[in-house]
């Protein structure tokens, strides 16, 4: 037996690592939530919300690592449950240079340490994750610091399939770093000064998600 055949025989004999298990967050489920609060000290407290969060997550139980992508369509986000404010936010996010229907808030993550899980016990995690808004990352680059907890529900505990409940927070999310605002949007220049203190540049983003095994 030559060395190549020997190597093949050895690889077949060794135990193989278990593949990552795939989970998904259904944007139509209604029990997932995205919330962003911007509270200006001298102005308004603005709350942007959506339930249309979609995620594809691969979890490697042996390594305790999660990788995947999450997104929120811009048009699904409601600001203070007001049509006018929601439309203004879409203009600010796209800078009126693209179709809001084609814009998403997205996050892609790799190798986030979240394990090992114990059934129905919250496990804390933290990670630095890159975000984009309408395909734009922050002007100076960098990632967002995300902290949260994950809870594993075995089949039968929360539906028929294995489910991971994820709660995550991003503090000090800087919308200006992503060029979301009137000063980047055509037709808003005359109103920039009056809005400077009314609308906060930094806010807190929170996610509450249920990822089910595929």
C-alpha positions as CSV (number, residue, x, y, z in Angstrom):
1,X,0.0,0.0,0.0
2,X,1.5,3.3,-1.0
3,X,1.5,6.4,1.3
4,X,-1.5,8.0,-0.5
5,X,-3.7,4.9,0.0
6,X,-2.6,4.6,3.6
7,X,-3.6,8.2,4.2
8,X,-7.0,7.6,2.7
9,X,-7.5,4.5,4.8
10,X,-6.5,6.4,7.9
11,X,-8.9,9.3,7.1
12,X,-11.8,6.9,6.6
13,X,-11.0,5.1,9.9
14,X,-10.9,8.3,12.0
15,X,-14.2,9.6,13.5
16,X,-15.6,12.6,11.6
17,X,-16.5,15.8,13.2
18,X,-20.3,16.3,13.4
19,X,-21.5,18.9,10.9
20,X,-22.9,22.2,12.1
21,X,-26.6,22.2,12.7
22,X,-28.6,24.8,10.7
23,X,-31.2,27.1,12.4
24,X,-33.4,29.8,10.9
25,X,-35.3,32.8,12.2
26,X,-38.5,33.2,10.3
27,X,-39.3,36.8,9.4
28,X,-43.0,36.0,9.2
29,X,-43.3,34.3,12.6
30,X,-44.3,37.5,14.4
31,X,-42.4,36.6,17.6
32,X,-39.1,38.1,16.6
33,X,-38.3,41.7,17.4
34,X,-35.8,44.4,16.3
35,X,-35.9,47.6,18.3
36,X,-33.7,50.7,18.1
37,X,-34.2,53.6,20.6
38,X,-32.6,57.0,20.1
39,X,-33.2,59.2,23.1
40,X,-32.0,62.8,22.7
41,X,-31.4,64.7,26.0
42,X,-33.0,67.9,24.6
43,X,-35.3,66.4,22.0
44,X,-37.3,63.3,21.1
45,X,-37.2,59.7,22.1
46,X,-37.5,57.8,18.9
47,X,-38.3,54.0,18.8
48,X,-37.8,52.1,15.5
49,X,-39.2,48.6,15.5
50,X,-39.7,45.6,13.2
51,X,-40.8,42.0,13.5
52,X,-39.5,41.0,10.1
53,X,-36.0,39.7,11.2
54,X,-34.6,36.9,9.1
55,X,-31.5,34.9,10.1
56,X,-29.6,31.8,8.9
57,X,-27.4,30.4,11.6
58,X,-25.1,27.4,11.6
59,X,-24.2,26.1,15.1
60,X,-21.3,23.8,15.7
61,X,-22.3,22.1,19.0
62,X,-18.9,20.5,19.5
63,X,-17.0,23.7,19.2
64,X,-19.7,25.9,20.6
65,X,-19.5,28.3,17.7
66,X,-22.2,30.1,15.7
67,X,-21.9,31.7,12.3
68,X,-24.5,33.2,10.0
69,X,-26.3,36.3,8.8
70,X,-29.3,38.3,10.0
71,X,-31.2,41.1,8.2
72,X,-34.1,43.5,8.6
73,X,-35.8,45.0,5.6
74,X,-35.8,48.8,5.8
75,X,-39.4,49.0,4.7
76,X,-40.5,46.8,7.6
77,X,-39.2,49.3,10.2
78,X,-41.8,51.5,11.8
79,X,-40.7,54.7,13.6
80,X,-43.0,55.6,16.6
81,X,-45.7,53.8,14.6
82,X,-46.0,57.0,12.5
83,X,-46.1,56.9,8.7
84,X,-44.3,60.3,8.3
85,X,-41.5,59.4,10.6
86,X,-41.1,56.0,9.0
87,X,-40.9,57.6,5.6
88,X,-38.3,60.1,6.9
89,X,-36.2,57.3,8.3
90,X,-36.2,55.5,4.9
91,X,-35.1,58.7,3.2
92,X,-32.3,59.1,5.8
93,X,-31.1,55.5,5.5
94,X,-31.0,55.5,1.7
95,X,-29.9,59.1,1.4
96,X,-32.6,59.2,-1.3
97,X,-30.1,57.5,-3.6
98,X,-31.7,54.0,-3.7
99,X,-35.0,52.2,-3.5
100,X,-36.0,51.6,0.2
101,X,-37.4,48.3,-0.9
102,X,-33.9,47.1,-1.8
103,X,-32.3,48.3,1.5
104,X,-31.6,46.1,4.5
105,X,-29.9,46.4,7.8
106,X,-27.6,43.4,7.9
107,X,-25.1,41.7,10.2
108,X,-22.8,38.8,9.3
109,X,-20.9,36.9,12.0
110,X,-18.4,34.0,12.2
111,X,-17.2,31.9,15.0
112,X,-19.2,33.5,17.8
113,X,-18.6,31.6,21.0
114,X,-22.0,30.7,22.6
115,X,-21.6,27.2,24.0
116,X,-21.8,24.7,25.5
117,X,-25.6,24.8,26.0
118,X,-27.5,23.4,28.9
119,X,-31.2,22.9,28.2
120,X,-33.3,25.9,29.1
121,X,-30.3,27.7,30.8
122,X,-29.2,31.1,29.5
123,X,-25.7,31.2,28.2
124,X,-24.0,34.7,27.9
125,X,-22.1,35.6,24.8
126,X,-20.3,38.7,23.4
127,X,-18.8,39.4,20.0
128,X,-17.8,42.1,17.6
129,X,-19.9,41.9,14.5
130,X,-19.8,43.9,11.2
131,X,-23.0,45.7,10.3
132,X,-24.2,47.3,7.1
133,X,-27.1,49.6,6.2
134,X,-28.1,49.6,2.6
135,X,-24.8,47.9,1.9
136,X,-22.8,50.7,3.7
137,X,-20.6,49.9,6.7
138,X,-19.4,52.6,9.1
139,X,-17.3,55.4,7.6
140,X,-14.2,54.6,9.7
141,X,-14.7,50.8,9.5
142,X,-15.0,48.7,12.7
143,X,-17.5,46.4,14.1
144,X,-20.4,46.7,16.7
145,X,-20.0,45.2,20.1
146,X,-22.9,42.8,20.7
147,X,-23.8,41.3,24.1
148,X,-26.6,38.9,24.9
149,X,-27.8,35.5,26.0
150,X,-28.8,32.3,24.2
151,X,-31.1,29.6,25.5
152,X,-31.5,26.2,24.0
153,X,-35.0,24.6,24.1
154,X,-35.0,20.9,23.2
155,X,-37.8,19.5,21.0
156,X,-41.1,19.6,22.8
157,X,-40.1,22.4,25.2
158,X,-40.9,25.2,22.8
159,X,-42.5,23.6,19.7
160,X,-41.7,20.4,17.9
161,X,-38.2,21.4,16.8
162,X,-35.0,22.4,18.7
163,X,-35.1,26.1,19.3
164,X,-32.6,28.7,20.4
165,X,-33.9,31.9,21.9
166,X,-31.4,34.8,21.4
167,X,-31.5,38.2,23.1
168,X,-28.8,40.7,22.1
169,X,-28.0,44.3,22.7
170,X,-25.9,46.8,20.8
171,X,-25.2,49.9,23.0
172,X,-24.1,53.2,21.5
173,X,-25.1,52.3,17.9
174,X,-24.0,55.4,16.0
175,X,-26.3,56.1,13.1
176,X,-24.1,59.0,11.9
177,X,-21.3,56.5,11.3
178,X,-23.5,54.8,8.8
179,X,-24.5,58.1,7.2
180,X,-28.1,57.8,8.4
181,X,-29.5,61.3,8.8
182,X,-30.7,64.5,7.2
183,X,-27.3,66.0,6.5
184,X,-26.5,63.1,4.1
185,X,-29.9,63.3,2.4
186,X,-30.8,65.6,-0.5
187,X,-33.6,68.1,0.3
188,X,-32.9,68.0,4.1
189,X,-30.0,70.4,4.3
190,X,-32.1,73.4,5.4
191,X,-33.4,71.3,8.3
192,X,-30.2,69.9,9.5
193,X,-29.4,72.6,12.1
194,X,-32.9,72.5,13.7
195,X,-32.7,68.7,14.0
196,X,-29.1,68.6,15.4
197,X,-30.3,68.3,19.1
198,X,-33.8,66.9,18.4
199,X,-32.7,63.6,17.1
200,X,-29.9,61.6,18.9
201,X,-27.1,60.2,16.9
202,X,-26.5,57.3,19.2
203,X,-29.0,54.7,20.4
204,X,-29.5,51.2,21.7
205,X,-30.4,48.3,19.4
206,X,-32.1,45.2,20.9
207,X,-32.9,41.9,19.3
208,X,-35.2,39.2,20.5
209,X,-35.1,36.1,18.2
210,X,-36.2,32.5,18.1
211,X,-34.1,30.4,15.8
212,X,-35.5,27.0,15.0
213,X,-33.7,23.9,13.7
214,X,-34.3,23.3,10.0
